Amino acid sequence: IEPLDHTQTDVVNTLAEAAKLVAAINHPAIQTMFDFHNTLDEKEPFDVLVRKYFKVIHHIHVQEMDGKYLGAGTGVKDFAKTFQTLKELGYNKWISVEVFDFAPGPQKLAEESMKGLRMLAES
């Protein structure tokens, strides 16, 4: 279950709402995710959110907040503290780069995204 900010939906807007829904459904196949881009309605820092809802986060989307293409870790968003928290907690599930502007081309997108993710994983 992916929380989306209030500009996109009025159903599930925060990790707290998603976690509540996951608990209500109570099935191991139903979990939630954390998307750096869709956090407009969150009030806490990303690393705090990840720590609080770690048990139900099974996927992470990495995208710069400007909504345009920027390789993970190449823009203005500071992912480092959240990635350090994920590492500390032993996160071993899915992490994907979410891209909306494909103009740079698949090779450049993949190379820059992998470079950024590696830097974050090693931080």
N, C-alpha and C positions, 0 to 999 in steps of 0.2 A: 504494500500500500504506500503510495507516494503522496505525502502532503504537498499541496500546491498553495501558493499564496492567494489571498482574497481577490486579487485581480483576475485570477484564472478560474476559481471555483468557490462555492460556498459550502462545500461538503467536508473536506478534511484539509485544514490549513496549517496545522502544526504537528510536530512529532508527538506531543502529548495526546492530541486527538487520534492520531494514527495508532499509538500504543494502546489507547483505550479500546479501539476497534479490534486490534489484534487480540487483546485479552478477551473481549466479548465473543469473538469467533472461536478462539481457543482451539486452533488446529495448527500442527507444526508446519504445514505448507503455507500458512498465511503469516507473513512478517511485514516489516516496514523497511523503508530506506531513508537515507539522508542525502539530500541534494543541496549542495552549496548555493545553487542558483535560486531555489524556491524557498528561501528563508525569510522573506519579507515580514511575515507575521510572527517570527520567533523573537523572543525578548532576551534570551540568554546567549552568551558566547557559544560558538560552534563546539569547542572542546567540551564545554559543560553539557551541552545537549547530547553529544556522542557518549559521554560518560554516563549520563542519566538514563539513556534509552539503549545502551549498548546491547542488551540481551535480545532486543527485537529488531535491531538494524542488521539486515542481511545483504544490503547493496548500497553502494555510495556512488553518486554522480559528482564528478569534478568538472566545474565549468567556471570561467571567470564571470564576475557579476555584471559586466557590461552587456551581456547577452550576445556579443559578437564572438567570433573565433579568436581565441588566444590559447596557446598551448598551456596545459596545466602548469602553474607556477611561473608563468611568463608575464602575468599582468599585475594588477594592483592588489588582488585578494591574497591575504596571508593564510595559506593552508597549513603552514608548518606546525603550529601548536596542535591543531586537530589531528594531523597525521602522527605527531608524537604521542598523543593520547591513544589513538588506534593501535599503535605499536605497543605501547605500555600495556594495553588491555588484551593484546594477543589477537587482534582482528585478523581473520583469515578467510574472509568471504569476498564477494565481488566488489571491484572498484572499476568504474568505467568513466571515460571522458565523454561528455555530452557536447556535441558540436552542432551548431545551427548554420554556420557559414562555411560552405565547402569550397569557396573560391580559391583558397591557398593550395588546393589539390590534396589527394589522399596521401601521397608520399610525405609531403611537408607536415600535414596534420599528424600523421602517425609518428614521424620522427620527433617532432617538437613535443608531442604529448608524452611519448615514452621517456624522453629526456627529463621533462618536468616531473613525471611520476617517480622516476628513479631518484631524482634529487630529493623529493619529498620522502620517499621510503627510506632513504639513507640519512635523513636529517635527525 
